[in-house]
Amino acid sequence: MKRLVLGPLETNCWLVDDGRGGPLLVIDPAGSSELLLAAVGELDVAHIVLTHSHFDHIGAVGALKAKTGAPISIHHEDAAFVTDPGLNGASLFGFSDSSPAPDRLLREGDVLDAGGVRLTVMETPGHTTGSICLFGDGHLFSGDTLFAGSVGRSDFPRGDGRALQRSIWEKLAPLPDEVRVHPGHGPDTTIGRERAINPFFPRA
């Protein structure tokens, strides 16, 4: 697994593989397409997965799709927003990022396979209506749902603070303490650390 910090908002893009030469699963190809394409090189890409539709997570999707032909996957609630800078938040900040239309619309419990990697979709609305996390083999790719010590904003269009709180309490808090969390921005953390210090986690 490799992290690239890409784009104007320093978004974490994750290149996930099985360590045995299997294809990549690329999560949130955020921008800086030349850097991303250089990191991917000639490796096969099985899936391009978007944790949500905001512009700062999709800037290099088109370039990666053009090079690899890999299918683009996003939750069905966010699918209509990635192709339009006016809807994905880009125009609001003076950018023009967009993504090609997705190939696969995701729902709770869907599985994404790439070689020996197997990640399951968890619906975690709040940051957007279609925000997801991806969980497998002790790793949680949390997008902008959960950060180290905090959570994603819910004051953008289609954000919902109450829904975000429910997602944390009902989906993420029950995970084991040792689960490693790989967020959309900032450093890694663990569920145990967040349970101890994150004010958005339930208290006993």
N, C-alpha and C positions, 0 to 999 in steps of 0.2 A: 504494500500500500504506500502511495506517495501523495503528499499534499503539495499543491501549487497555490500560491496566493496571487490572485489574478484580478485585473480590472481596477477601476478608479476607487472602488469602495473596499478593496483588499478582501475579496471573497475567497474562501477556501474551496478549491476544486480538488476532488479526490479521485485518484486513479487507483482502482482496487483490482487486484488479481490474486490468484491462488498461490503464487510463489513457485509454481511448477511449469511456467510457460503458457498458462492458460490465457484466454483473451481478457481484455480489460473491461471493467465496468466504470464508466466515467460519470461522476456525480457533479452537477453544477459547473459546466464549463463556462466560466464567468466572463471571460474577455481575454485580452492579450493573446490573440489566437496564434501568433507566431511562436510564442513561448510554449503554449499548450501543444501545438502540433509537433514541435521539436521534442517535447517530452514523450509524446505518444510514439513518435518515430514510425517504424514499420509494424508495430504491434497490431494485432487484430483488436477491434473494439466490438464487444457484443451488444452493449447497451449504452445509450446516452440518457441519463436519468436526471430530471429536474425536480428538486424538492418543493419548488413553488415557482410562480410565474414572474417574479420581480426581475427587472432589467439587469440588476447587478449579478444575477446568477445565470444569464443566458447569452452573454455577448459573443462567445465563440462557438455556439451551437452550430450555426450555419457552416462555418469553416470546417468543423470536425465532421459534420454530416457529409459535406462534399468530399472530404478526403477518404472517409472510412465507409460510408454508406450505412452506418449503424442506425438502428431505429431510435427515435426520440420518444421517451416515455414521461408522462406527467399525469397527476391526478385529474380526473375528468372535470372537477370543479374549476380548475385553473387553466384548462386547455385553451379556452377561447381568448386568453389575454396575452399569450406570449408573442403573437405575431404582430401586435400593434403597439408602437411606442407610446401612444396615448393612453393605453389601458394597462401596460405593464409597469408604469411609473417612470419610464425613461424621460418623457417629455417634461415631466414635472421638475426634473433636475438638469435639464438642458442637454440630454443625451438622446440618441436615436436607436438604441439597441433593440433588436427583435430577434425572434427565432423562427425557423420554418415551422410549419404546422406539425404537431406531434403525430407519431405513427401508432402509439398505443396509449390508451386511457386507463389509468390505474385506479384500483379500489382497494379497500382494506383486505389484507390477506393475500394479495397477489404476490407472486414470487418472481424475482429476477435472478437468472442463472448466468454465470460467466465462468466456464471451466469448473473449478471446485468451489467457487464463490456462490453463495445462495443467500440473498437478502429478501426479507419479507417487508411488504409495505404496511406501515401503520398510519392510519389517518389521524392527523393531529392539527385540526383547524384552529385558527386563532390569528396567526400572523397574516394568513390569507385563508379564504374558505377552503382552498384545496391544498394546504400545506401537508406534507408527509414527512415521516422519518422512515429510515430503512434500517432494519435490525437483522443481525445474523452473526453467529459464532462469537458472541461476546462483544460485538461492536455495534454502536448506534450512530448512524449518520443523521444528525438532527436538523440539518438545514438551519432556518432561522426560528425554529421553535424553541430550542434550548441552547444557551451559551454558558460558558463558565461563569457562574455566579449570577446569572441573569437569564432573561428570556427575550425573545424577539418583540419588536414593537407591534402594537395592535391599533395604532392611531392612523394608519394609512387606509385608503379605501379598501373595503372588504376585510379589514381587520376587526377582531372581536375579542376584547379582553377577557370576557367571561368564558368564551369558548377556549381560548388559550389556557386559562387556568384549569378548565376541565381536562384538556388534553394532557397537561402536566400531571394532574392528580390521578387520572384514570388510566393513562397509557404509559407514562414514563416513570412515575414514582414506584409502581409495583415491580420494576425491573431490578435484578440483583445489584448489590452495591458494586461488584467488580466490573460491571459493564463499562467499557471505555466509550466515551462520547466524543464524536468528531463533528463539531458544529460548522455552520456556514461562515462564521467569522470568529476570529480569535483563537485562543489555545484550546487544546484538548482538555477534557476533564473526565470524571467518572460519575456514575450515578450516586455512589456512596458519598463523594465529596459534595455533590449538589444537595443531597439529602441533609447534609450537615450544615451547609452554609447558604444555600439558595433560598431567599425569602418566598419564592413562589412554590416551594415544595411543602407538602403537608407536614405538620408537626404532631408528634405523638401526644 
